[in-house]
């Protein structure tokens, strides 16, 4: 009973944490030129969503928590990634605002986290 409640709580929290950036990326990508600042912004948000997807895959007990949530969130992530990729040619390579360097660092940091965590999942049984 307690283990099931913990699995549901962890699954619910991680599903919400994953759904928020995926949904925001989708909405910003569909908004047009006023949505994403530059290509680095799109990549940072996409890598963040991918990292949360990998964490959810590794941490959530999908035999207890409904696997339909995984399918819905994966479809949301795929739609967000597709919308961001379609928006990339319209975005500037680098914006000239004060936060541009922070977005580049964020994209590279999120990519490093995603790669490291994915490698950890592949190595640890």
C-alpha positions, 0 to 999 in steps of 0.5 A: 500500500505505501509503496504504491502510494509513493510510486503514484506520488513520484509518477504524478510529480515527475509527469507534471514536471515533464509536462510543463516545459514540454507544453511551454516549448510547444506553445512558444514554438507555435507562437511565432517570432515572439515566442522563442528568442533564438535557436539556443533558446529552442535547444535549451528547452528541448534538451531540458524536456529530453532530460526530464523524459529520461529521468521519468523513464528511469525513476517512475515505476511504470508497472504501477503508474499508468503507462498511458501517461508516458504515451501522452507525455511522449506525444507532447514532447514529440509535438514540441520537438517537431514545432521547435524544429520547424521554427528553427529556420525563422529564429536568429542564430544568436539573439543580441539581448543580455540573456543570450550567453545564459541561453547558450550555457543553458543549452550546453549544460542541459545537453551535458546533463541529458548525455550523462544521465542517458549514459548512466541509464545505459550502464546501470542495469 
